[in-house]
Amino acid sequence: MLLRKYLFVIITLIAFTFFSCKESPRNFNSNLLGPDQINLVNLDSYNAGLLQKSSSFKTVIETGSSSTLILGNYTTHSGNLQEASILIQFNYSSIPDSDKSDLINGDATVIDSWMIFTKTYAFGDTTVSQIDFGAYKINTPWTPAGFTSDSLTNFSYNSDDLSLQKSLTDSTNIYRVHVNSAAIQNQISNYANSIQDNGIYLKPNAPGGTVWGFGSLSSSSFPAIAVVVNKTGSYTDTLYFNALSDLSVLSGDLPSTQGEIYLQSSLVGQSKIWFDVSNIPAGAIINQAKLILKTDLSNTVNGTVFNPSVLTFNIADSISNRVDSSLSPETITQADSSTYEGDITTFVQKWVFEKNNRGLLLTPQSGLSGMEIFAFKGSDASNLSQRPRLVIVYTKK
């Protein structure tokens, strides 16, 4: 009997607790949290109508460290002609003493010679089997260090085309360019007599739509030259010499289209984007900030080998476009075929803390290789939803 009473009491307490919990929860007024209350805020530049600006420009830099030498002409969709040319010198220091002596004394001659390149890349019309260019003796001393597209202004070369037969072996991608033998013999004689020789300039002959890329000294597929030396009645030697120095230069202007911004490798084309985030409280903590860009697939052009990623830097000086060296760049990658996204939380946090927002600098991650053109919708795109977008989640008190 006593056990039944205990069971009744326990069941009653459980039932009371259960039905009490079924009551609607009390509404705690946010004012009860006091002045230190924490609020999470979502800010979308598109929905909030944040002011923004964007622009594109060409940056003149040296390209001597590139792993790819590019050669050819390409006309952009906006009609801008871009020309890729190559400067190259060969290292004749390994020539055997007997051959060198015979060439200097006139007892032997160069009867054939051909430059050897390994094709690693194509841009534009990738179906062509040949590109049209000439090879010219360079008159102006040069080095890869400090040489840019601006250096071509004071650059001099002979007008006589030294190139002869050109052939590409498809199975190995070895590209041979036969050149005037007397010119190569003169280069070797200059080396033997310690006379400065400035090498050969490869330059496209006419506007076209194709650019080829070859391995440079900075790659494992570096250029070389084969030289056939003949001493009548004595010997015929085929000698091989590696490149001593090389570089390629891309000259011309970026594409230009209303409502779009452009990045381009090798040129080097870059863009700036600025968002007005001045309404974010100074003490706010940026939990996340994401940059979203929409691509124009019709104006984006990729080569046979390319890196689709974009680097974003915090700008320290918007006049000189100097980037903030205290912050590492962030990578913007493809989210889908028409969208690029990337995290720029550290940049936005610095803008808010220091009240010093100079915007973002965008550049191809592989800025010195190939000719890739990235076309993005800009801040003046007619479709507002396609403009650059900044989505921020921040915490404020």
For each residue, the residues with C-beta under 8 A, 3 or more apart:
1: 4 5
2: 5 6
3: 6 7
4: 1 7 8
5: 1 2 8 9
6: 2 3 9 10
7: 3 4 10 11
8: 4 5 11 12
9: 5 6 12 13
10: 6 7 13 14
11: 7 8 14 15
12: 8 9 15 16
13: 9 10 16 17
14: 10 11 17 18
15: 11 12 18 19
16: 12 13 19 20
17: 13 14 20 21
18: 14 15 21 22
19: 15 16 22 23
20: 16 17 23
21: 17 18
22: 18 19
23: 19 20
24:
25:
26:
27:
28: 32
29: 32
30: 33 37
31: 34
32: 28 29
33: 30 36 37
34: 31 37
35: 397
36: 33 397
37: 30 33 34 397
38: 395 396 397
39: 395 396 397
40: 287 393 394 395
41: 284 393 394 395 396
42: 391 392 393
43: 48 50 277 280 390 391 392 393 394
44: 47 48 389 390 391 392
45: 48 49 50 52 275 388 389 390 391
46: 49 384 385 387 389
47: 44
48: 43 44 45
49: 45 46
50: 43 45 275 276 277 390
51: 275 276
52: 45 273 274 275 276 379 387 388 390
53: 272 273 274 359 379
54: 261 271 272 273 274 378 379 380 388
55: 261 271 272 378
56: 254 256 261 262 263 269 270 271 272 378
57: 254 269 270 271 272 321
58: 253 254 267 268 269 270
59: 267 268 269 270 321 363
60: 148 149 150
61: 148 268
62: 65 144 145 146 147 148 247
63: 66 147 148 247 248 249 250 266 368
64: 143 144 145 147 245 246 247
65: 62 144 218 368
66: 63 69 216 218 247 248 266 368 369
67: 215 216 218 219 368 369
68: 120 121 213 214 215 216 219 248 368 369 370
69: 66 86 88 117 213 214 215 216 223 246 247 248
70: 84 86 121 123 211 212 213 214 248 250 266 370 371
71: 84 85 86 131 133 202 204 211 212 213 214 248
72: 84 123 124 131 133 204 208 210 211 212
73: 81 82 83 84 204 206 207 208 209 210 211
74: 81 82 84 123 124 208 209 210 211 371
75: 79 80 81 82 207 209
76: 79 80 82 254 255 373
77: 255 257 298 299
78: 255 256 257
79: 75 76
80: 75 76 252 253 254 255 256
81: 73 74 75 207 252
82: 73 74 75 76 250 251 252 253 267 371
83: 73 203 204 250 251 252
84: 70 71 72 73 74 204 211 248 249 250 266 371
85: 71 152 201 202 203 204 248 249 251
86: 69 70 71 201 202 214 246 247 248 249
87: 138 142 147 199 200 201 202 245 246 247 248 249
88: 69 115 199 200 202 223 243 245 246
89: 197 198 199 200 243 244 245 246
90: 187 199 224 225 241 242 243 244
91: 94 241 242 243 244
92: 95 187 188 191 192 241
93: 191
94: 91 239 241
95: 92 99 100 188 191 192 239 241
96: 99 100 237 239
97: 100 101
98: 101 102
99: 95 96 102 103 108 229 237 239
100: 95 96 97 103 104 188 192
101: 97 98 104 105 107
102: 98 99 105 107 108 229 231
103: 99 100 106 107 108 109 110 185 188 189 192 229
104: 100 101 189 192 193
105: 101 102
106: 103
107: 101 102 103 231
108: 99 102 103 229 230 231 234
109: 103 181 185 229 230
110: 103 113 181 182 184 185 188 227 228 229 230
111: 181 228 229 230 236
112: 178 181 226 227 228
113: 110 178 179 180 181 184 225 226 227 228
114: 176 177 178 179 225 226
115: 88 135 176 177 179 200 223 224 225
116: 174 175 176 223 224 225 226
117: 69 174 175 176 177 214 215 223
118: 172 173 174 175 214 215 221 223
119: 122 168 173 174 175 212 213 214
120: 68 173 213 214 215 219 221 305
121: 68 70 212 213 214 303 304 305 369 370
122: 119 126 210 211 212 213 303 304
123: 70 72 74 126 210 211 212 213 301 303 304 370 371 372
124: 72 74 208 209 210 211 301
125: 128 208 209 210
126: 122 123 210 303 304
127:
128: 125 131 210
129: 168
130: 166 168
131: 71 72 128 204 208 210 211 212
132: 204 205 206 208
133: 71 72 163 202 203 204 205
134: 161 162 163 202 203 205
135: 115 161 162 163 177 179 200 201 202
136: 157 158 159 160 161 162 200 201 202 203
137: 157 158 160 162 183 198 200 201
138: 87 142 155 156 157 198 199 200 201
139: 156 157 158 198
140: 154 155 156 157 198
141: 196 198
142: 87 138 147 151 155 198
143: 64 146 147 245
144: 62 64 65 147 245 246 247
145: 62 64
146: 62 143 151
147: 62 63 64 87 142 143 144 151 247 249
148: 60 61 62 63 151 249
149: 60 152 249 250 251
150: 60 153
151: 142 146 147 148 154 155 249
152: 85 149 155 249 251
153: 150
154: 140 151
155: 138 140 142 151 152
156: 138 139 140
157: 136 137 138 139 140 201 203
158: 136 137 139
159: 136
160: 136 137
161: 134 135 136
162: 134 135 136 137 179 180 183 200
163: 133 134 135 166 177 178 179 180
164: 177 178 179 180
165: 176 178
166: 130 163 175 176 177 178
167: 175 176
168: 119 129 130 173 174 175 176
169: 172 173 174 175 176
170: 173
171:
172: 118 169
173: 118 119 120 168 169 170
174: 116 117 118 119 168 169
175: 116 117 118 119 166 167 168 169 212 214
176: 114 115 116 117 165 166 167 168 169
177: 114 115 117 135 163 164 166 202
178: 112 113 114 163 164 165 166
179: 113 114 115 135 162 163 164 183 184 200
180: 113 162 163 164 183 184
181: 109 110 111 112 113 184 185 228
182: 110 185 186
183: 137 162 179 180 186 187
184: 110 113 179 180 181 187 188 225 227
185: 103 109 110 181 182 188 189
186: 182 183 189 190 197
187: 90 92 183 184 190 191 197 199
188: 92 95 100 103 110 184 185 191 192 227
189: 103 104 185 186 192 193 195
190: 186 187 193 195 196 197
191: 92 93 95 187 188 194 195 197
192: 92 95 100 103 104 188 189
193: 104 189 190
194: 191
195: 189 190 191
196: 141 190
197: 89 186 187 190 191
198: 89 137 138 139 140 141 142
199: 87 88 89 90 138 187 244 245
200: 87 88 89 115 135 136 137 138 162 179
201: 85 86 87 135 136 137 138 157
202: 71 85 86 87 88 133 134 135 136 177
203: 83 85 133 134 136 157
204: 71 72 73 83 84 85 131 132 133 208
205: 132 133 134
206: 73 132
207: 73 75 81
208: 72 73 74 124 125 131 132 204
209: 73 74 75 124 125
210: 72 73 74 122 123 124 125 126 128 131
211: 70 71 72 73 74 84 122 123 124 131 303 371
212: 70 71 72 119 121 122 123 131 175
213: 68 69 70 71 119 120 121 122 123 303 305 369 370
214: 68 69 70 71 86 117 118 119 120 121 175 221 223
215: 67 68 69 117 118 120 219 220 221 222 223
216: 66 67 68 69 219 222 223 243 246 247 248
217: 222 223 242 243 245 246
218: 65 66 67 222
219: 67 68 120 215 216 222
220: 215
221: 118 120 214 215
222: 215 216 217 218 219 242 243 246
223: 69 88 115 116 117 118 214 215 216 217 242 243 246
224: 90 115 116 240 241 242 243
225: 90 113 114 115 116 184 240 241 243
226: 112 113 114 116 238 239 240
227: 110 112 113 184 188 238 239 240 241
228: 110 111 112 113 181 236 237 238 239
229: 99 102 103 108 109 110 111 235 236 237 238 239
230: 108 109 110 111 235 236 237
231: 102 107 108 234 235 236
232:
233:
234: 108 231
235: 229 230 231
236: 111 228 229 230 231
237: 96 99 228 229 230
238: 226 227 228 229
239: 94 95 96 99 226 227 228 229
240: 224 225 226 227
241: 90 91 92 94 95 224 225 227
242: 90 91 217 222 223 224
243: 88 89 90 91 216 217 222 223 224 225 246
244: 89 90 91 199
245: 64 87 88 89 143 144 199 217
246: 64 69 86 87 88 89 144 216 217 222 223 243
247: 62 63 64 66 69 86 87 144 147 216
248: 63 66 68 69 70 71 84 85 86 87 216 266
249: 63 84 85 86 87 147 148 149 151 152
250: 63 70 82 83 84 149 266 267 371
251: 82 83 85 149 152
252: 80 81 82 83 267
253: 58 80 82 256
254: 56 57 58 76 80 262 264 267 269
255: 76 77 78 80 262 264 299 373 375
256: 56 78 80 253 262
257: 77 78 260 262 296 299 375
258: 380
259: 377 378 380 381 382
260: 257 296 299 375 376 377 378 381
261: 54 55 56 271 273 362 375 376 377 378
262: 56 254 255 256 257 269 271 299 373 374 375 376
263: 56 269 270 271 310 362 363 364 373 374 376
264: 254 255 267 268 269 364 371 372 373 374
265: 268 269 306 364 366 367 368 369 370 371 372
266: 63 66 70 84 248 250 367 368 369 370 371
267: 58 59 82 250 252 254 264 371
268: 58 59 61 264 265 363 364 367 368
269: 56 57 58 59 254 262 263 264 265 364 373
270: 56 57 58 59 263 321 361 362 363
271: 54 55 56 57 261 262 263 361 362 376 378
272: 53 54 55 56 57 315 318 321 359 360 361 362
273: 52 53 54 261 291 359 360 362 379 388
274: 52 53 54 318 357 358 359 360
275: 45 50 51 52 357 359 388 390
276: 50 51 52 279 357
277: 43 50 280 348 351 352 357 390 392
278: 355 357
279: 276
280: 43 277 284 352 392 394
281: 284 352 396
282: 352 353 355
283: 396 397
284: 41 280 281 352 394 395 396
285: 349 394 395 396
286: 289 345 348 349 352 392 393 394
287: 40 345 393 394 395
288: 343 345 391 392 393
289: 286 343 344 345 347 348 349 390 391 392 393
290: 341 342 343 344 390 391 392
291: 273 312 332 341 342 343 344 360 388 389 390
292: 335 339 340 341 388 389 390 391
293: 332 339 340 341 376 377 388 389
294: 338 339 340 376 377 381 386 387 388
295: 300 337 338 339 340 374 375 376 377
296: 257 260 299 300 375 376 377
297: 300 337 338 375
298: 77 375
299: 77 255 257 260 262 296 373 375
300: 295 296 297 373 374 375
301: 123 124 371 372 373
302: 306 308 372 373
303: 121 122 123 126 211 213 306 370 371 372
304: 121 122 123 126
305: 120 121 213 370
306: 265 302 303 366 370 372
307: 364 365 366 369 372
308: 302 333 334
309: 331 332 333 334 364 365 366
310: 263 331 332 333 340 342 362 363 364 365 374
311: 329 330 331 332 362 363 364 365
312: 291 329 330 331 332 342 344 347 360 361 362
313: 323 324 327 329 360 361 363
314: 323 324 327 346 347 350 358 360 361
315: 272 318 321 322 323 324 358 359 360 361
316: 322 323 324 325 358
317: 320 321 322 358
318: 272 274 315 321 358 359
319:
320: 317
321: 57 59 270 272 315 317 318 361
322: 315 316 317
323: 313 314 315 316 329 361
324: 313 314 315 316 327 350
325: 316
326:
327: 313 314 324 346 347 350
328: 346
329: 311 312 313 323
330: 311 312 342 343 344 346 347
331: 309 310 311 312 342 365
332: 291 293 309 310 311 312 340 341 342 362
333: 308 309 310 340 341 342
334: 308 309 337 339 340
335: 292 339 340 341
336: 339
337: 295 297 334
338: 294 295 297
339: 292 293 294 295 334 335 336
340: 292 293 294 295 310 332 333 334 335 376
341: 290 291 292 293 332 333 335
342: 290 291 310 312 330 331 332 333
343: 288 289 290 291 330
344: 289 290 291 312 330 347 348 360 390
345: 286 287 288 289 348 349
346: 314 327 328 330 349 350
347: 289 312 314 327 330 344 350 351 360
348: 277 286 289 344 345 351 352 390 392
349: 285 286 289 345 346 352 353
350: 314 324 327 346 347 353 354 356
351: 277 347 348 354 355 356 357
352: 277 280 281 282 284 286 348 349 355 394
353: 282 349 350
354: 350 351
355: 278 282 351 352
356: 350 351
357: 274 275 276 277 278 351
358: 274 314 315 316 317 318
359: 53 272 273 274 275 315 318
360: 272 273 274 291 312 313 314 315 344 347
361: 270 271 272 312 313 314 315 321 323
362: 261 263 270 271 272 273 310 311 312 332 376
363: 59 263 268 270 310 311 313 367
364: 263 264 265 268 269 307 309 310 311 367 372 374
365: 307 309 310 311 331
366: 265 306 307 309 369 370 372
367: 265 266 268 363 364
368: 63 65 66 67 68 265 266 268
369: 66 67 68 121 213 265 266 307 366
370: 68 70 121 123 213 265 266 303 305 306 366
371: 70 74 82 84 123 211 250 264 265 266 267 301 303
372: 123 264 265 301 302 303 306 307 364 366
373: 76 255 262 263 264 269 299 300 301 302
374: 262 263 264 295 300 310 364
375: 255 257 260 261 262 295 296 297 298 299 300
376: 260 261 262 263 271 293 294 295 296 340 362 388
377: 259 260 261 293 294 295 296 381 383 386 387 388
378: 54 55 56 259 260 261 271 381 387 388
379: 52 53 54 273 387 388
380: 54 258 259 387
381: 259 260 294 377 378 384 386 387
382: 259
383: 377 386 387
384: 46 381 387
385: 46
386: 294 377 381 383
387: 46 52 294 377 378 379 380 381 383 384
388: 45 52 54 273 275 291 292 293 294 376 377 378 379
389: 44 45 46 291 292 293
390: 43 44 45 50 52 275 277 289 290 291 292 344 348
391: 42 43 44 45 288 289 290 292
392: 42 43 44 277 280 286 288 289 290 348
393: 40 41 42 43 286 287 288 289
394: 40 41 43 280 284 285 286 287 352
395: 38 39 40 41 284 285 287
396: 38 39 41 281 283 284 285
397: 35 36 37 38 39 283
